[in-house]
Amino acid sequence: MVNLLNMSNLFTEFQELLKLEALSIEKAARRLEKNAVEKAISLLLNCKSKVVVTGVGKSGIIANKIADTMTSTGTVAIFLHPSDALHGGLGVITEGDCVIAISNSGETDEILMLLPFLEKRKVSLIAIVGNTSSTLARRADVVIDASVDKEACPLNLAPTNSTTVALAIGDALAMTLMRLKGLTAEDFAANHPAGRLGKRLTLRVKDLMHESPNVKPDSSWIEVVRTISQHALGAVNVVDEEGKLLGIITDGDLRRTVEKTPPEKLSSLTAQAMMTRSPITAPSEMLAYDALQLMENRPSQISVLPVIENGKCIGLIRLHDIVRSGL
């Protein structure tokens, strides 16, 4: 059972552990050799095939993440466990590949057993190691120093700082390649079509909008009510004969105007007199996330936007529709 008297120190100790890992990354950055980094980037950038990232145990988990990050940011990469490689998985490694091997000791048996077979396949080998004098380091084409002074583990045993540094180096490689390849937000979105991130980068207003609920400027207030009720979108667009937007009438506009109009003048009340002129609109190709920001980031929020395409009003999008999409 935890001694409650020591609980007051836990938060400070927790912070110190985070600082220790951050310091390990900072020291690793200072320790890097310029030529080694540039050669590694050059090998990866000019790789004619794919990048294969390998590692065992915790380093294997880090290797898997690095491969995923590279693939999603424009560099085709896969993770291959050394044991799987030795039992048939080597078939995925072909001439022209670039292999990144991660090992804190640089003496991981399974990785060392792979080396003769990698050499026969004429692949480039980048070693991310904690021991630059190790066997793996001596046999690699490029060595990136990922050594740490100590682990964050109180026993200095569990891989903590060392895996954090290896991951940070892998991320730095992936992000540098991403920049050099000129990956755009659109390219990134193409690799992330699902989830909130993908939707923010791909989902457009036209994908969520409703068919435009239109009324003419001379429509009576009864016609406006009927159209709002028919489409159940909380608003109608006021358009001319050519479909050009003149204004918008929301439930609130309708209610406020009817309340202020004397009963004897209701029969002459038209859409033109009720509408909000020159409303904020959204182009059909606008990202739905940008439309959401357009609705929310203003002094008074709005819940609907007329949708415009080629100068004509073609739809209506609601805040509710965007939120429901998962953005």
C-alpha positions in Angstrom: 0.0 0.0 0.0 1.3 3.5 -0.9 2.5 5.5 2.1 0.2 8.6 2.0 3.0 10.6 3.7 5.1 10.2 0.5 2.2 11.1 -1.9 3.2 14.8 -1.8 6.5 13.9 -3.4 5.0 11.9 -6.3 4.0 14.8 -8.4 7.5 16.3 -8.3 9.1 12.9 -9.0 6.7 12.4 -11.9 7.7 15.8 -13.4 11.4 14.9 -12.9 11.0 11.7 -14.9 9.5 13.6 -17.8 12.3 16.2 -17.6 14.8 13.3 -17.6 13.4 11.9 -20.8 13.3 15.4 -22.4 16.9 15.9 -21.4 17.9 12.6 -23.0 16.5 13.8 -26.3 18.2 17.2 -26.0 21.6 15.5 -25.3 21.0 13.1 -28.2 20.4 16.1 -30.5 23.7 17.6 -29.4 25.5 14.3 -29.8 24.5 13.7 -33.5 27.1 13.7 -36.2 26.2 15.9 -39.1 27.6 13.6 -41.8 25.8 10.6 -40.4 22.4 12.4 -40.4 22.9 13.8 -43.9 24.0 10.3 -45.2 21.0 8.7 -43.6 18.6 11.2 -45.0 20.2 10.8 -48.5 19.9 7.0 -48.4 16.2 7.3 -47.4 15.4 10.0 -49.8 16.9 8.2 -52.7 15.6 4.8 -51.8 14.2 3.3 -55.0 12.1 0.7 -53.2 10.9 0.7 -49.6 12.1 1.3 -46.1 12.2 -1.7 -43.8 12.3 -0.9 -40.1 13.3 -3.7 -37.6 13.8 -4.2 -33.9 13.2 -6.6 -31.1 11.1 -6.1 -27.9 10.5 -2.5 -27.0 12.8 -1.4 -29.8 10.5 -3.4 -32.1 7.5 -1.5 -30.9 9.3 1.8 -31.6 10.4 0.5 -35.1 6.8 -0.4 -35.9 5.7 3.2 -35.0 8.5 4.7 -37.1 7.5 2.6 -40.1 3.8 3.8 -39.7 4.8 7.4 -39.3 7.0 7.2 -42.5 4.3 5.5 -44.5 1.7 8.1 -43.5 4.0 11.0 -44.4 5.1 10.0 -47.9 7.8 7.4 -47.4 6.7 3.8 -48.0 7.9 1.8 -45.1 7.1 -1.5 -43.3 8.0 -3.1 -40.0 9.6 -6.5 -40.1 10.4 -8.4 -36.9 13.8 -10.1 -37.1 12.5 -13.4 -36.0 9.8 -13.4 -38.6 12.4 -12.4 -41.2 14.5 -15.4 -40.3 11.5 -17.7 -40.8 10.4 -16.6 -44.3 9.8 -12.8 -43.8 13.1 -12.0 -45.6 11.2 -12.4 -48.8 9.8 -8.9 -48.5 13.3 -7.4 -48.5 14.6 -6.8 -52.0 17.5 -5.1 -53.6 17.2 -1.4 -53.4 15.5 -1.4 -50.0 16.8 0.7 -47.1 16.8 -1.0 -43.7 16.7 0.8 -40.4 17.7 -1.4 -37.5 17.0 -0.2 -33.9 18.9 -1.7 -31.0 20.0 -0.1 -27.8 22.9 -2.5 -27.2 23.7 -3.0 -30.9 24.2 -6.7 -30.0 20.7 -8.0 -30.4 21.1 -11.6 -31.5 18.1 -11.7 -33.9 19.3 -8.6 -35.7 22.9 -9.7 -36.0 21.7 -13.0 -37.5 20.0 -11.0 -40.2 23.0 -9.0 -41.3 24.6 -11.6 -43.7 21.3 -11.9 -45.5 20.8 -8.2 -45.7 24.3 -7.8 -47.2 23.5 -10.5 -49.9 20.4 -8.5 -50.8 22.5 -5.3 -51.3 20.4 -3.1 -49.1 21.4 0.0 -47.3 21.6 -0.4 -43.5 21.0 2.5 -41.1 21.6 1.6 -37.4 20.0 3.6 -34.6 22.0 2.3 -31.6 22.9 3.1 -28.0 26.3 1.7 -28.5 28.3 3.1 -31.4 31.1 0.5 -30.9 28.7 -2.5 -31.2 28.7 -5.1 -33.9 25.6 -3.6 -35.5 27.2 -0.2 -35.6 30.4 -1.6 -37.2 28.5 -3.3 -40.0 26.0 -0.6 -40.8 26.3 1.9 -43.6 25.3 4.7 -41.3 25.2 4.9 -37.5 23.0 7.3 -35.6 23.9 7.6 -32.0 20.9 7.1 -29.7 22.8 6.5 -26.5 21.5 7.8 -23.1 23.3 8.3 -19.8 20.7 6.4 -17.9 17.1 5.1 -18.1 14.2 6.8 -16.4 13.6 3.5 -14.7 14.6 3.7 -11.0 16.5 0.4 -11.5 18.1 1.7 -14.7 16.8 -1.4 -16.4 13.5 -0.9 -18.2 13.9 0.8 -21.7 12.5 4.3 -21.2 14.9 7.1 -22.1 16.5 4.9 -24.8 13.3 4.1 -26.5 12.2 7.7 -26.3 15.4 8.9 -28.0 15.1 6.2 -30.7 11.5 7.2 -31.4 12.4 10.9 -31.5 15.2 10.2 -34.0 12.8 8.2 -36.2 10.2 11.0 -36.1 12.9 13.5 -37.0 13.9 11.3 -40.0 10.3 11.0 -41.1 9.5 14.7 -40.8 12.7 15.7 -42.6 11.8 13.4 -45.5 8.3 14.7 -45.5 9.6 18.3 -45.9 12.1 17.3 -48.6 9.5 15.5 -50.6 7.2 18.5 -50.5 4.3 16.6 -49.0 1.2 18.9 -49.0 -1.8 18.8 -46.7 -3.8 17.3 -49.5 -1.2 14.5 -49.9 -1.3 13.9 -46.1 -5.1 13.8 -46.2 -5.0 11.1 -48.9 -3.2 8.8 -46.5 -5.7 9.7 -43.6 -9.2 9.4 -45.0 -10.8 8.2 -41.8 -11.0 9.5 -38.3 -11.3 13.1 -37.2 -8.0 14.1 -38.7 -8.9 12.6 -42.1 -12.3 14.2 -42.1 -10.9 17.7 -41.3 -8.6 17.4 -44.3 -11.0 15.8 -46.8 -14.6 16.4 -45.9 -16.1 19.3 -47.9 -19.2 21.4 -47.5 -20.8 19.8 -50.6 -20.5 16.4 -48.9 -22.7 17.5 -46.0 -25.0 20.2 -47.4 -28.7 19.8 -48.0 -30.5 20.7 -51.2 -31.2 24.4 -51.1 -34.6 25.3 -49.6 -35.5 28.2 -51.8 -38.1 30.9 -51.8 -38.6 33.9 -54.0 -38.2 37.5 -52.7 -41.9 38.1 -53.2 -43.0 34.9 -51.4 -45.5 35.5 -48.6 -44.6 34.8 -45.0 -47.0 31.8 -45.1 -44.9 30.4 -48.0 -41.8 31.0 -46.0 -43.2 29.1 -43.0 -44.4 26.2 -45.3 -40.9 25.9 -46.9 -39.1 26.0 -43.6 -41.4 23.3 -42.2 -41.1 21.2 -45.4 -37.3 21.1 -45.4 -36.9 21.1 -41.6 -33.5 22.8 -41.8 -34.3 25.9 -39.7 -33.9 28.3 -42.6 -34.6 29.1 -46.2 -32.6 30.8 -48.9 -34.0 33.7 -50.8 -33.0 33.6 -54.4 -33.8 35.4 -57.6 -35.0 33.8 -60.9 -31.4 32.9 -61.8 -30.7 31.2 -58.5 -28.5 34.0 -57.2 -28.6 34.3 -53.4 -30.3 37.5 -52.1 -30.6 36.6 -48.5 -31.5 34.1 -45.8 -34.5 33.7 -43.4 -33.9 31.6 -40.3 -36.5 30.5 -37.8 -35.4 33.4 -35.6 -35.8 36.0 -38.4 -39.3 34.7 -39.1 -40.4 34.8 -35.5 -39.0 38.2 -34.8 -40.4 39.8 -37.9 -43.9 38.3 -37.4 -43.9 39.5 -33.7 -43.0 43.0 -34.8 -45.5 43.2 -37.7 -49.1 44.5 -36.9 -51.7 41.8 -37.7 -53.3 44.0 -40.4 -50.0 44.1 -42.3 -49.1 40.3 -42.2 -50.9 39.6 -45.5 -48.4 41.9 -47.3 -45.3 40.6 -45.5 -42.8 39.1 -48.0 -39.6 37.2 -47.8 -37.7 40.2 -49.0 -38.8 42.2 -46.0 -37.9 39.4 -43.6 -34.5 38.2 -44.9 -31.0 38.9 -43.7 -29.3 40.4 -46.8 -25.8 39.4 -47.9 -25.4 36.6 -45.4 -22.2 34.8 -44.7 -21.9 31.9 -47.2 -19.8 28.8 -47.8 -18.4 27.8 -51.2 -19.3 24.2 -52.0 -15.6 23.2 -52.1 -14.7 24.7 -48.7 -13.5 22.2 -46.1 -16.3 21.4 -43.7 -14.0 22.1 -40.8 -13.3 25.6 -42.2 -17.1 26.1 -42.5 -17.4 25.1 -38.8 -14.8 27.7 -37.9 -16.6 30.3 -40.0 -19.8 29.6 -38.0 -18.2 29.6 -34.5 -15.3 32.0 -34.6 -17.3 35.2 -34.7 -18.9 37.5 -32.1 -22.3 35.9 -32.5 -22.4 32.3 -33.7 -24.5 31.2 -36.6 -26.0 27.8 -37.2 -26.6 27.7 -41.0 -24.8 28.8 -44.1 -26.1 29.0 -47.7 -23.8 27.1 -50.0 -22.6 28.8 -53.2 -21.3 27.3 -56.4 -20.6 29.2 -59.7 -22.4 32.2 -58.3 -25.6 30.3 -57.5 -27.1 29.1 -54.3 -27.1 25.3 -54.4 -27.6 24.3 -50.8 -27.7 24.9 -47.1 -25.3 23.4 -44.4 -26.0 23.4 -40.7 -23.7 23.4 -37.8 -25.5 20.3 -36.6 -24.6 18.5 -39.8 -20.9 19.3 -39.4 -20.8 18.3 -35.7 -22.6 15.1 -36.4 -20.1 14.1 -39.0 -17.5 13.8 -36.3 -15.3 16.9 -36.9 
